[in-house]
Each structure stands twice: as C-alpha cells, then as structure tokens.
C-alpha cells in the first residue's frame, strides 16, 4: 500500500497542505515544533480515526478554525482508495471511503495498516499497563476483525457494569446478562492475546538483536489473571470489592505485558539507550507481524527516532529500514545527515519536504535547507 496524495486542512498547526509523496521514502526536515510530527499524525489519523498522541478530537482542530479535514489518496492492492475524515466542533467525526460514509468507525480499522515509531513509545516501558494493552489491541485488531468486535463489546459491557455498580444496583439477573457478554468476549480477547505473544516474540527477538547488535535475550510475558482463573470466577470473587471501590477491578481490561531483557524487567533496569532500542524493535516487529496477517503492506512512519542513540545503533537502524522488506516510509528528523545515509542505500524514488511553522514545502533532490 502507498499514500500518493495527502490534503490537510486545519489539523493542529497546519492550516493547509497539499502533498504528493513518493512510493519509497519521504523525508520531512525541520526544527522541533514546526509541524513535522503533525504531518505523520495526520497520516496516522487517516488509518485509525484518531491521533497517535491520544489527544481528544476537539484539540486536533487548529485553534483558529471550526473544522478540520484530512483526505488521502492511496493505492491498495492495485486499486485506488480515497479516504477522508472530517470533524466540526461540537459534532461527531465523519469518515468516508470512496465518498461513502462509514456506519461505524470500527469498519475502517485495518483497511490502511500502519506502524508509527515515535519518542512517545518510551511510555510502552515506563508508562502504565494501558499503554502496553493499547499496543496489543492495535496490532491484533488490524488483522483480526473478530478480536476488534470482541474488544468493543467487552468495553461497552464493562462500562455498563460500572454504571450499575455506581448506582448500587443489585438485580442479579441484570448482572448475569452483562457479565455473560463480558465472559464471552473476554475469552476471545484472552485467546487472541496468547496466540499473538507466542507468534510475535521470536520476530521481536530478531529485530532487537539486529538493532542492538547483541545476543541479549528479550521476552514478552503476557500478564493476565485469566491465565489462572476464568472470567466468571473473577467477577464472582470480586463483586463485593467492586461494589466498594465503584468499578470493575478484574478482567482483560487490566491485562499487561512484562517487557524483559536478559530475565529482568526493562521498566526497572533498562538504560535509556536500551529502552529506546527495545521500543524501536517492538515497532519494527509490529510491522513485520502485520505483513504476515494482512495482505496489505503497511506504511511505516519514523518520527525523530535517531535522537539519543549512539552512532553504532543509528547505523544498524539505517541498515534495517533500508532493506527491501519495507514498503513506503515516512521519516522526520532535524538532522539531514541521517536521512542522506538512508537515501544513499535505497533505490527508487524519494522525496524531501521542509516544514516550518506549519508550512510544508517540497525540496528539490539534492537541495539543502536554507
């Protein structure tokens, strides 16, 4: 899959941009805070109908505007795909494919597979468990529609049960109905996550060793109470506790991944360089995994990934992303040297764009920044 054209209107600090991309590597150069990341985030938004940063929808609209719109023209499986997403203040988000509005935004997920590597990935290691659950959900749902459906239905059932708890409802039949949905969907979610961990870990190990240049052993351990107990038992055992605290305390919505290096938790022992290497390897493995489960080749977004890495690791990352296993790539950096290193190793068309104060300008090949 490749993104040929992107139109941005009133998205964050970008008032208007019309960009045409190369099928290979596309580089965005500029100082920090100028809008490079916002271009990548707009591409991400077109795939997932939300910002990579997790910002509320209303905050992605340029503060001087009443609406935002994103339009992308893709080639997917040798066919043209036109996708647009628009949002007006105070109104619901509208996503369209080929001019036809989706009934549910979830119908769009998986159509345009994408992986983004960003400095925010630090939260995968240092952040709370919801960051790592989001990683699992994002990867699995792009290739498994049943999983995504179960995840949505489970989330709604948890919200309903929490509402019943807050209102101190005691109707046993009503709880049985809601918890029945939770148990059935939790079984689907748990099984899919177990399969994913088993399939994903060896892919991740290969990428970690390629980027780190070492034989250190990495491991992803799926942490879930459903590994030992059924969802039915967890809900029954913790009902009185849930009533006391006011929400559902047990279930797959509390699952986590223990990220390990040489038998130790990265969260406690990993250095800054090791953690960044770890998260980059996670995302590259995510890309590889998506290629195996989705017939559409993902787009890869690399946002300022070379910062705070030594020259040895930078060179190894350049080697990895320069291989022919990747499709269309978008890279941002403040330092053109890294980008030139990548472009020198690649064949095929590439393009460069300068980004300053939310304005994107195509640069001539071989040209420099003024």
N, C-alpha and C positions, 0 to 999 in steps of 0.2 A: 504494500500500500504506500502511496505517496500523496502528500499535500502539495498541490500545484499553486493554488492561489488562496490568499487569506485577506479578508477585509475586516478591519477593526473600527468600530465607532464607539467612542466614549467609554472605553474599557480602561479603568484605573487612570493612569496619567497619559494614555494615548487617546487623543481626541479623534484622530482619523489616520488610518494607514491602509494602503493597498499594496500587498506584497506578492511577488511571484517567486517561487522557490525552485531550486534545482532538485533533481531526483536523488542526488547524492548527499553531499554535505552542505549545510547552510550555516554560516557563522555570523553572529551578531556581536559587534565590538563597541565598547563604550565604557565610560566611567560608571561607578556604582551609583544606583539611584536614578539612572537616566531612563529606564524602561525596558532594558533587555529582557529581564525576567518576566515582565508583563506580557511580552510577545509570546514567550513559551507558555505562560499561564493561559493565554487566550487559546492556544492550540490545545492545551490540556482540557480547558473548559468545553471545547467542541467535542471531545471524546467522552467526558464524564458528566457534563452538565453542571459542573461546579468547579470552583477554584482549587488549585493544588494546595493553597495556603490554608484552606478551611474557612476563609472569610465568609460572613453572611452575604447572601446575594446582593442585598441593597448596597453594601460597601464597595462592590466592584464597579459600580456606575461612577463615572467621572463626577466629581462633586459639583461641577458647573452644569451638569446635564440632567435630564429627566428620564433618559433611557440609555440602554447600551445594546449593541447588536454585533454579533460575530457571524461571519459567513466563511465557509471553507469549500473549496472545490478539490475533490480527491479523485484519484484513480485507485479503485479497489477491485481486485480480481478481474482486471482488464476492462472494467466498466466505470463510467463516470458516476461519482456520488457528490451531490450538492447538499450540504448540511448547514443549517443556520439556527442560532439561538438568540432570542431577544428577551429583554427584560425591561419593564417600565416600572418606575417607582410606585409602590402600593398595589401592584398587580402581579399575577403569577407569571412564572417563566414559561416561555413557549419555545419548543424545539421542533424543527421541521426537517424532514428528509425528502429531497426531491420536491419541495414545496408543500408536502403533506404533513400536517401536524400530528405528532405522536399523541395517542390517548394517554399513555403513561411514559414518563421519562425512562423508566427501567427498560423499556423496549429498545432503547438506543444503546445501552451499555453492552460493549463487546463488538459493536459494529466497526469502530475505529480503534483498534488496540494500540496502546501507547504506554511507554515507560519513561518516567522522568527521574533523573538523578539530580539532587539539589542539596545545598547546605542544610536545608531543613531535615534531611534524613538523619542528622545527628539525633533527633528525637526518637528514632527507632531504637536506639540503645539507651539513651539517658532518660527518655520520656516514660510515661505511664503505660500500662498494658493496652490501653485503647489504641495507641499508635501502632503496636505490633498486630493487634486484631485487624486494624484497618489495612495493613499490608496483606494479611491473609485474605481478607474479604475482596480486596481489589484484584489480586492475582487470580483467585479461584473463580470469581464471578465473571471475569472476562471470557472464560472458556467453558462455563458451566451454568446454563440458564436455570436449571433446577436448584442449584445452590443459591443463586441470587433470589429466586422466588421464595425459597425457604427462609432466607435471611430477612426479607421484607416482612413476611407473615409472622416470623418469630418476633421481630422488633415491635410490630403492632400489638401482638399478644402480650408482650412484656409491659408495654405502655398501658394496656387495658387492665392488666392485673395490678400494676402500681396505682392506677386510679382507684380501683376497688379497695386497695389497702388504705389509701389516704382517706377515703370516705368511710372507712371502718365497716365495710360491707361484710356480711357473714353468710351469705347464701351459698351453701355447699355445692349446689348444682351449677351455679354460675361459675364458681371457681373450677369445678370439674371440666366445664366446657372450654374455658380459656386455657387452662393448664393442659388440656388434651392437645390443643393446637401447638402449645409450646413444646410438648414432649415429642410430637411427631416431627416438627420442623427441626428441633434440636438434634434428633437422631441423624437427619440428613446432613446438617451442618457439621456435626462432630465427625461423621464418617468421611466426609469430603476433606476436612482438615487433616485427618490422619493420613489419608492417601497422599495429599499434597506434600506433607512433611517428608514422607518416605521417598517420593519422586524428586522433590526439589533439593534435598540436602546434598546428594552427590554432584549435582550441577553447580550448586553454590561452592562446594569444596574446590572444584576445578577452577572456578573464576577467582576465588580467594588466593589460591596458590599462584595463579597466573599474574595477578596484580601485585601480590606481596613478594613474590619471588622466593617463597619459603615453603617448607613442608609442614608448617604448623597445621594441626588438625582443628577444623571448625565443626560445630554441631548445632543443629536446631532441635530443641526438645519441646514438644507440644505439651503445654501445661493446661490440664482440664480436669475438673472434678468428675467429668463423665468418663474419664479413663478408668475409674474405680466404681462409680455408682451410676445408677440410672437417673434420668431427669425426674422421673416420678418420685423416686426416693428423696432426691434433693429438695424438691418442692415441699413434700410432706414433712420432712425432717426440720425444715427451716421456716415453716409457715408462721409460727408464733414469733420467731425472731424478726421475720419480715414485717409482721404487724407492728412490732415495737419500733423498728427503725424507719418504717414508712415506705419501703421499696423492696423489690426482689433482689436478694443478695446472692443467689446461686443460679448458675446456668451458663450456657455457652457464651453469653454476653459478658462473662467475666474471664474467659479463656485468655491465655497468654502464650508467648514463645520465650523460652530461655535461650538467649544467644550466647554460645560458648566458644571459647578459644583455648585449645590445649587443656580442656577439662575445667576451665574457670569461666565464670560469668563475665562477659565483656563489660557489663554495666559497672562492675566493681573494680576490674583490674586493667581494662584496656587503655592504652595510651591514646592521645589524640590522633596520631598517625594511624594506629591500628584500628581505631573506631571508624575513621574515615575510609580506610581500605575495606573494612568489613561491610560498611553500608554500600559502597560502590559495587563490591562483589555481589551483594544481595540484589541490587537493582539489575546488574548485568545478567545474573541468573534468572531474575524475573523475566527479562526479555527473552532469554533462551527458552524458558519454560512456556511462555505464551506462544512462541513459534511452533511448539510441539502440539499444543492443544487447540490452536486457532489457525485456520487455513489462510488467514490474512496476516502478512508480515507487519509487526508493529513499527511505529515510528519511535525513535529514540531521542529524548531531549536531555541534554547535558548542560546544566546550569552552574557555571563557576566551579567546576569540580576539581580544578588543579590547585586551588588555594590551599596553603598549609601542608602541601605534600612535598617530600624531597624529590630531587631530580630523578632518582632511581625509580620511584613509584610512578612519577609522571610519565617516564619513558615506557614503562610497562603498560600503563593505561592506554597510551597512544598506540602501542602495538596491538592491544586487544581491539580497540574500537576501529582500527584501520583494517581489520580483517574483513573478508567478503561475506561473513555471516550476518552482517548488519545491513539494513536497508537504508532508508532516508534518516539522516541525523541532523539535529539542530544543536548548535553549541554556542554558549555565551562565554565571554571572557573579557577581562580588561587588558590582557597581555596578548598581543598578536603573535608572539613567538610560539606559544603552544599551538595555536591554530595553524600556523605555517608548517609546523612539524607534522601535523596530521595530514594536511593537504598535500604535502610533498610525497607522502606514502600512498596516496589514493589515486586511482584512475577515475576518469569520468568527470562529469560536470559538477561544479561547485559555485556557490555564490556567497558574497560577503555584504553585510549591511552595517552601516554606522547608526548608532542610536544615541540621540542627545535630546534631553528634555522632552521625551515622548514622541520625537520625530524620527522616523526610520527612513534612511536613505541608502539605496543600492550603491555599492562601491565598485569601481572598475577592477577587474582582476589584476593583481599585482600592485594595486594602488595602496597608499598608506593613509593613515588618519592625519588630517590637518590639525 
